[in-house]
């Protein structure tokens, strides 16, 4: 059984996710804590987001996924205002350049494993060593995607997970559609229409889950509360 973890509801900002609607939900549900994924928001929109979640009652934002245009001042604002302690970024040129500019806070930033790994990708021990990366933001659906479509890189990431600690998890869904001829249609999904989209997590080792788990889905926060309950059952081996 996996020990109790903090599962954070996620405020995502992708084009299928109306973040302003979610802020209204924060009020209705009387939420005090949230994880933030400001994926498509530029700085002026992010300032509006921070103001609105504060006015809606959010007191803490334990985890934030960084965009490449974040500044040191913005990171400090999040730490001071919302007590943010964990950040993550992608493993690419722009994100590693961002890490250089945020070197003062390198001890708080984890690097996310990509959904697909190309030869030029930065998700490897050499790049991590050069950038002084402290650990991994494990996107479990990305890992499952490699398991189903790229066994070579799946094994590479498994080796990385033996070397670097997992500081935070992204949890989204994974669809196991029936194969079409020789085509494998399994794929990650950020929109959950069936709680069974989380069942791929049941076979993952306990050490693949950190103390901080953030839901990265486009669904409403009310729906995410039901997902949180389902995930807790999975993590307790009660499903």
C-alpha angles and dihedrals in degrees: 000000000000114000118246113290134192108250111196123203109234129229102206124187104199119132093265091051118075101208094188090057088052090054089056087051090053088061094044094048093040092231119180100182135045142161116235130220104178090178101152102021122109121212098275091050091047091054088053090048093052092048093048097048090049091051089047091058106264109150102172136031103185094181136032129179108222127229119212092253097060116125131210088250091057092049090050091049091054092048093048098040104034102019092241111182104167130055134172139192139185125267102248141100096274094047094048089050087052090052089054090055090047096045090131088067100037090121089067100047124091124189120234122229111239125239091235126023120214125190091258095051119126097219097109138101094256094055091043091053094049091048093042090234111186099205152316135296096209115212099196094197090053089052091050089050091057090047090057100038112020115031094174094059091037088062090045091055090046088057090049089053089057091054106037127048121242109238099177139001132222110210120196132144134280124209120216100198120175113268116258105220105299093344117104107213098187112125145155118264133197092196115070118205095161127034088222086075084082096053092095086076092066093080097047121108117257090241090064090073122076128202089261118059120177123196108229101192135125094225124112119276090246089058090046090058088061090046090052090056091049093048091051089056091050092049090050091049090241095130 
